[in-house]
Amino acid sequence: MNFPENLHYTKDHEWIKVEGDTATIGITDFAQSELGDIVYVDIETIGQNLAAESVFGTVEAVKTVSDLFLPLSGTILEKNPKLDSEPELVNQDPYGEGWMIKMKIEDLSEIKRLMDQASYQNLVGA
């Protein structure tokens, strides 16, 4: 299982890559493996300003649908357009081509609440 060091993580199994006041967000390798084959990603919150831990979309696997939780407060700037036709990218490359959204971070101090690689690995028992 892959846990990149340069990312932040949440208890809800999202990863966050922070670049200035912008964050790229997706689900972790652990999350995609637990969900199984992902068949649909539904994100209809583009342009919305949401609080941390708000639901920003859903991911549908063959046997289940799971909510996606926003790790930081801010505005959803864009979703990964490739996921409309290739949702399997989340399974194949969760930290690369399978990213889900980009957002403008409202309060950079919220990053302190996120987990680092070691804390997340401990959470999932890896």
PLY file of the C-alpha trace (Angstrom):
ply
format ascii 1.0
element vertex 126
property float x
property float y
property float z
element edge 125
property int vertex1
property int vertex2
end_header
0.00 0.00 0.00
1.24 3.47 -0.91
1.38 6.41 1.57
3.29 9.35 0.01
5.22 11.44 2.54
4.50 14.80 0.90
0.73 14.61 1.52
-1.62 15.24 4.43
-4.38 12.75 5.34
-7.78 12.66 7.08
-9.54 10.09 9.25
-12.06 9.83 6.37
-9.28 8.58 4.03
-8.81 11.65 1.87
-5.35 12.86 0.91
-4.46 16.52 0.49
-1.58 18.07 -1.45
-1.12 21.72 -0.47
0.50 24.19 -2.88
0.30 27.75 -1.55
-3.39 28.41 -0.87
-4.58 25.67 -3.23
-5.13 22.03 -2.37
-5.57 18.97 -4.56
-7.70 16.26 -2.92
-8.45 12.61 -3.59
-9.00 9.36 -1.73
-6.13 7.28 -0.43
-4.79 4.02 -1.78
-6.25 2.35 1.34
-9.71 3.83 0.66
-9.82 2.79 -3.00
-8.71 -0.75 -2.11
-11.44 -1.01 0.55
-14.11 0.30 -1.84
-13.16 -1.97 -4.74
-13.83 -1.11 -8.38
-14.94 2.51 -8.62
-17.57 3.04 -11.28
-18.69 6.66 -10.75
-17.51 9.86 -9.06
-20.20 12.50 -8.46
-19.02 16.01 -7.59
-21.49 18.85 -8.09
-20.03 21.41 -5.68
-17.79 23.36 -8.09
-17.76 27.05 -7.14
-19.22 26.42 -3.71
-17.61 27.58 -0.48
-17.83 24.74 2.03
-16.76 24.21 5.63
-14.22 21.55 6.57
-15.82 18.09 6.90
-18.73 19.00 4.59
-19.68 16.44 1.95
-18.33 17.61 -1.42
-19.37 14.59 -3.49
-19.74 10.83 -3.58
-17.78 7.93 -4.98
-19.64 4.85 -6.19
-18.09 1.42 -6.24
-19.72 -1.78 -7.48
-21.25 -2.58 -4.07
-21.41 0.75 -2.20
-21.61 4.55 -2.36
-19.43 6.63 -0.03
-19.51 10.34 0.79
-16.41 12.45 0.15
-15.57 14.86 2.98
-13.78 18.17 2.47
-10.66 18.21 4.69
-10.31 22.01 4.77
-12.69 24.97 4.51
-12.67 26.74 1.18
-14.01 27.00 -2.35
-14.12 24.09 -4.78
-12.32 25.32 -7.91
-12.50 22.30 -10.22
-13.03 18.59 -10.42
-10.92 16.13 -12.36
-12.64 16.03 -15.78
-11.11 12.63 -16.61
-13.16 10.94 -13.87
-16.40 11.46 -15.84
-15.29 8.92 -18.43
-12.55 7.08 -16.51
-13.57 6.67 -12.83
-11.24 3.66 -12.65
-8.33 6.14 -12.51
-9.10 6.44 -8.78
-8.24 2.74 -8.42
-5.30 2.77 -10.82
-3.55 5.98 -9.68
-5.23 7.46 -6.56
-2.43 9.98 -5.89
-1.91 11.02 -9.51
-4.37 10.83 -12.41
-7.15 9.81 -9.98
-7.26 13.11 -8.04
-10.79 14.40 -7.45
-10.88 18.16 -6.80
-8.81 21.30 -6.47
-9.84 23.91 -3.95
-8.82 27.34 -2.66
-8.05 27.02 1.06
-9.85 29.57 3.23
-7.82 29.12 6.45
-4.30 27.70 6.14
-4.14 27.06 9.90
-6.62 24.18 9.42
-3.79 22.17 7.83
-2.42 21.58 11.35
-5.43 19.33 12.10
-4.54 16.91 9.30
-2.47 13.75 9.73
1.00 13.16 8.38
2.03 9.92 6.66
3.02 8.11 9.88
-0.19 9.04 11.71
-2.34 7.90 8.80
-0.46 4.61 8.46
-1.03 4.06 12.18
-4.76 4.79 11.73
-5.18 2.14 9.03
-2.86 -0.34 10.71
-0.26 -0.37 7.94
0 1
1 2
2 3
3 4
4 5
5 6
6 7
7 8
8 9
9 10
10 11
11 12
12 13
13 14
14 15
15 16
16 17
17 18
18 19
19 20
20 21
21 22
22 23
23 24
24 25
25 26
26 27
27 28
28 29
29 30
30 31
31 32
32 33
33 34
34 35
35 36
36 37
37 38
38 39
39 40
40 41
41 42
42 43
43 44
44 45
45 46
46 47
47 48
48 49
49 50
50 51
51 52
52 53
53 54
54 55
55 56
56 57
57 58
58 59
59 60
60 61
61 62
62 63
63 64
64 65
65 66
66 67
67 68
68 69
69 70
70 71
71 72
72 73
73 74
74 75
75 76
76 77
77 78
78 79
79 80
80 81
81 82
82 83
83 84
84 85
85 86
86 87
87 88
88 89
89 90
90 91
91 92
92 93
93 94
94 95
95 96
96 97
97 98
98 99
99 100
100 101
101 102
102 103
103 104
104 105
105 106
106 107
107 108
108 109
109 110
110 111
111 112
112 113
113 114
114 115
115 116
116 117
117 118
118 119
119 120
120 121
121 122
122 123
123 124
124 125
